[in-house]
């Protein structure tokens, strides 16, 4: 069972301005609690007992918030105060803290609600390190609430992923949640780079897989998304 996760919380939150003028995006409240707590609560409920959190913008407030959380989860800080490393660089920096076993990775600005099955448990049931380097939780484009993009991936009958072609639409959107093998975190092209580099390598080897999320998902990227999310969750 996977018991370690990475929470990506180091972004500047520019699209969430002016709410992020005085607080980091992970601490913007949605439906009564900070965005990062929605993700952390899901991780804890899914059996995660160690969470590595990367920090950059207003990092002290994120650290203080984690210290104040109750529960049995251990929080470790991957400090990016000196330089924002993007998603791939952030994972490489955090690799020593993540250990040598597969781990979950989640963005702190996406909110998901379980469907008929507990999402993280369903992902772990599908995860197969013999065939996969990464397993991405995807949501159908038609159910990608508050998301304005044209989709990210196509998925075949075996779960293998290919990217959307330029000027085309793809049927699935990446939710910000994935299981990754630590073996994928190797040979970085630089200190600052996107997780797309790792995905491309896995895709070329036929080892990038996906699973369709059966519950609700929200892209909480801008202030105007918040009342829409809260209304759909019954908090409006």
C-alpha positions as CSV (number, residue, x, y, z in Angstrom):
1,X,0.0,0.0,0.0
2,X,1.3,3.5,-0.9
3,X,1.7,5.6,2.2
4,X,3.7,8.6,0.9
5,X,2.6,11.5,-1.1
6,X,3.8,14.8,-2.5
7,X,1.6,17.9,-2.4
8,X,2.6,20.5,-4.9
9,X,2.1,23.8,-3.1
10,X,4.9,26.1,-4.3
11,X,3.2,28.0,-7.1
12,X,2.8,31.8,-7.1
13,X,-1.0,31.7,-7.6
14,X,-1.0,34.5,-10.2
15,X,-4.4,33.5,-11.7
16,X,-5.9,33.6,-8.2
17,X,-5.1,37.3,-7.6
18,X,-6.2,39.4,-5.8
19,X,-6.9,36.6,-3.2
20,X,-3.2,35.6,-3.3
21,X,-1.9,39.1,-2.6
22,X,-1.7,38.2,1.1
23,X,-1.9,34.5,1.3
24,X,-0.5,31.6,-0.8
25,X,-3.0,29.9,-3.1
26,X,-3.1,26.6,-1.1
27,X,-4.6,28.6,1.8
28,X,-7.4,30.2,-0.2
29,X,-10.6,29.0,1.3
30,X,-13.2,27.0,-0.7
31,X,-16.3,25.6,0.9
32,X,-15.2,26.5,4.3
33,X,-11.6,25.3,4.4
34,X,-8.2,26.0,2.6
35,X,-7.7,24.4,-0.7
36,X,-4.7,22.3,0.5
37,X,-6.8,20.9,3.3
38,X,-9.3,19.4,0.8
39,X,-6.3,17.6,-0.8
40,X,-4.7,16.6,2.5
41,X,-7.9,15.3,3.9
42,X,-8.3,13.0,0.8
43,X,-4.7,11.8,1.1
44,X,-5.1,11.0,4.8
45,X,-8.4,9.2,4.2
46,X,-6.6,7.2,1.5
47,X,-4.0,5.9,3.9
48,X,-1.2,8.3,3.3
49,X,1.0,8.8,6.4
50,X,3.8,11.0,5.1
51,X,3.3,14.0,2.9
52,X,6.1,16.0,1.4
53,X,5.0,19.6,0.7
54,X,7.0,22.0,-1.5
55,X,6.9,25.7,-0.5
56,X,8.0,28.9,-2.1
57,X,5.6,31.9,-2.0
58,X,4.7,32.9,1.6
59,X,6.2,29.7,2.6
60,X,6.1,30.5,6.4
61,X,2.3,30.6,6.4
62,X,2.1,27.2,4.7
63,X,4.5,25.7,7.2
64,X,2.6,27.1,10.1
65,X,-0.7,25.8,8.7
66,X,0.8,22.3,8.4
67,X,2.1,22.4,12.0
68,X,-1.4,23.3,13.2
69,X,-3.1,20.3,11.5
70,X,-4.2,17.5,13.7
71,X,-3.7,13.8,12.9
72,X,-1.1,11.1,12.5
73,X,0.4,12.3,9.2
74,X,4.0,13.4,9.1
75,X,4.6,16.5,7.0
76,X,8.0,17.2,5.5
77,X,9.0,20.4,3.8
78,X,10.8,20.6,0.5
79,X,12.0,24.2,0.6
80,X,12.0,26.1,-2.7
81,X,12.2,29.6,-1.1
82,X,15.4,30.4,-3.0
83,X,14.1,29.4,-6.4
84,X,10.8,28.1,-7.8
85,X,11.6,24.9,-9.6
86,X,8.3,24.1,-11.5
87,X,6.7,20.7,-11.1
88,X,9.5,18.4,-12.4
89,X,12.2,20.3,-10.6
90,X,10.2,20.3,-7.5
91,X,9.8,16.5,-7.6
92,X,13.6,16.1,-8.2
93,X,14.4,18.3,-5.2
94,X,11.9,16.3,-3.0
95,X,13.1,12.9,-4.2
96,X,15.3,12.2,-1.1
97,X,12.3,12.9,1.1
98,X,9.9,10.7,-0.9
99,X,11.9,7.5,-0.5
100,X,12.4,4.6,-2.9
101,X,8.8,3.3,-3.2
102,X,6.0,4.5,-5.5
103,X,4.2,7.6,-4.2
104,X,1.1,9.7,-4.8
105,X,1.4,13.2,-6.1
106,X,-1.4,15.8,-5.9
107,X,-1.8,19.5,-6.8
108,X,-3.1,21.7,-4.1
109,X,-5.4,23.7,-6.3
110,X,-7.6,20.9,-7.7
111,X,-10.5,19.6,-5.6
112,X,-11.9,16.2,-6.1
113,X,-14.9,14.3,-4.6
114,X,-15.0,10.5,-4.6
115,X,-17.4,8.6,-6.8
116,X,-18.7,5.1,-6.1
117,X,-15.2,4.1,-5.0
118,X,-12.6,5.8,-2.9
119,X,-10.5,7.4,-5.5
120,X,-7.0,6.8,-4.2
121,X,-7.8,3.2,-3.3
122,X,-9.1,2.6,-6.8
123,X,-5.9,4.0,-8.2
124,X,-3.8,1.8,-6.1
125,X,-5.8,-1.3,-7.2
126,X,-4.9,-0.4,-10.8
127,X,-1.3,0.6,-10.2
128,X,1.1,-2.0,-11.6
129,X,4.8,-1.1,-11.4
130,X,5.7,-3.9,-13.8
131,X,3.8,-2.0,-16.6
132,X,3.7,1.6,-15.4
133,X,6.0,4.4,-14.5
134,X,3.1,6.8,-13.8
135,X,-0.7,6.4,-13.4
136,X,-2.6,9.6,-13.9
137,X,-6.1,10.3,-12.6
138,X,-8.1,11.8,-15.5
139,X,-11.5,13.2,-15.8
140,X,-13.6,13.4,-19.0
141,X,-13.4,16.8,-20.6
142,X,-17.2,17.1,-20.4
143,X,-17.0,16.8,-16.6
144,X,-14.0,19.0,-16.0
145,X,-15.7,21.7,-13.9
146,X,-14.4,25.2,-14.2
147,X,-11.7,24.0,-16.6
148,X,-11.4,25.9,-19.9
149,X,-8.8,23.9,-21.8
150,X,-9.3,21.5,-24.8
151,X,-8.2,18.4,-22.9
152,X,-4.9,16.7,-22.4
153,X,-4.8,13.0,-23.2
154,X,-6.3,10.2,-25.2
155,X,-6.6,6.8,-23.5
156,X,-6.7,3.5,-25.2
157,X,-8.5,0.3,-24.0
158,X,-5.5,-0.7,-21.9
159,X,-5.2,2.6,-20.2
160,X,-2.1,3.8,-22.1
161,X,-2.0,7.5,-22.7
162,X,-1.1,9.7,-25.7
163,X,-1.2,13.5,-25.9
164,X,-3.7,15.7,-27.6
165,X,-2.5,16.9,-31.0
166,X,-2.2,20.6,-31.6
167,X,-5.4,22.3,-32.7
168,X,-7.4,19.2,-31.6
169,X,-9.5,18.3,-28.6
170,X,-8.7,15.4,-26.3
171,X,-11.4,13.5,-24.2
172,X,-9.5,13.5,-20.9
173,X,-8.1,16.2,-18.6
174,X,-5.4,15.6,-16.0
175,X,-6.8,16.1,-12.5
176,X,-3.5,16.9,-10.8
177,X,-3.4,13.5,-9.0
178,X,-1.1,10.7,-10.0
179,X,1.0,7.7,-8.8
180,X,4.6,7.8,-9.8
181,X,7.6,5.5,-9.6
182,X,10.7,7.0,-8.1
183,X,12.6,5.5,-10.9
184,X,11.0,8.0,-13.2
185,X,12.7,10.9,-11.3
186,X,16.1,10.6,-13.1
187,X,18.3,12.5,-15.5
188,X,16.7,16.0,-15.1
189,X,17.3,18.3,-18.1
190,X,18.0,21.2,-15.7
191,X,17.0,22.4,-12.2
192,X,13.8,24.0,-13.4
193,X,11.5,22.0,-15.6
194,X,8.0,20.5,-16.0
195,X,6.8,17.0,-15.1
196,X,5.9,16.7,-18.8
197,X,9.6,15.7,-19.3
198,X,9.0,12.6,-17.1
199,X,5.6,11.9,-18.8
200,X,7.1,12.0,-22.3
201,X,9.7,9.5,-21.3
202,X,7.1,7.2,-19.8
203,X,4.8,7.6,-22.9
204,X,7.6,6.8,-25.3
205,X,8.2,3.5,-23.4
206,X,4.4,2.8,-23.3
207,X,4.5,3.1,-19.5
208,X,2.3,6.2,-19.0
209,X,-1.2,5.1,-18.0
210,X,-4.4,6.7,-16.9
211,X,-7.7,5.9,-15.1
212,X,-10.9,7.8,-15.4
213,X,-12.2,9.5,-12.3
214,X,-15.8,8.6,-11.5
215,X,-16.5,11.4,-9.0
216,X,-16.6,15.2,-9.2
217,X,-13.5,17.3,-10.0
218,X,-13.0,21.1,-10.0
219,X,-10.2,23.2,-11.4
220,X,-10.1,25.9,-8.7
221,X,-7.6,28.2,-10.6
222,X,-9.3,31.6,-10.4
223,X,-11.5,33.6,-8.0
224,X,-14.5,33.3,-10.2
225,X,-14.3,29.5,-9.9
226,X,-14.8,29.5,-6.2
227,X,-18.6,30.4,-6.0
228,X,-19.3,27.9,-8.8
229,X,-17.5,25.1,-6.9
230,X,-19.2,26.1,-3.7
231,X,-22.7,26.1,-5.3
232,X,-22.1,22.6,-6.8
233,X,-21.0,21.4,-3.4
234,X,-24.0,22.8,-1.7
235,X,-22.0,25.6,0.1
236,X,-23.3,28.4,-2.1
